[in-house]
Amino acid sequence: MHETLLDLYGAALAAAEPGGAVTRDLSKRSLLPDRPVRIFALGKAAPAMARAAVAAIRTRGLSFAGGALVAPEPGASPHPAF
């Protein structure tokens, strides 16, 4: 029983991880190659979400046109266009 609970807890944490959630969501979306992609990430998970979104956009060979990243703590930008 203890092992099962630990497995369920680990799966729940992995599913809620912001970068992974963004990657999974973007993999399901049709993004047009001739349209600029903009990212808006807000909140304490914003840096992780923005990093994942930029990586997903690059993986698909699309162009990141800019956006906004607003987080409660200052940090490094995942892309100069932010």
Phi, psi and omega in degrees: 000316181299317179297319179297317179296319177295320177297316179296319178297315178298319179295320179295318178296317180297320181292330183269355181297124190299319180296316179295321179297318179294316180301314179298317182295314182293332179293339180268350186263146174270115176250128184279130183293338181267005179248137178293144178255127177242146182238134174234114182235125184232142174105183185292338177269000185305314180300316179294320179294318181294317178301314180295319180294316179299317179297317180295320179295316179297318181301326180273002178074022181264164181261129177271120187263359180121186181160204181224138176233114181238113182232156181291338180240142176291152179191178180289141178280139178285352180200141181296342182282355176283000000 
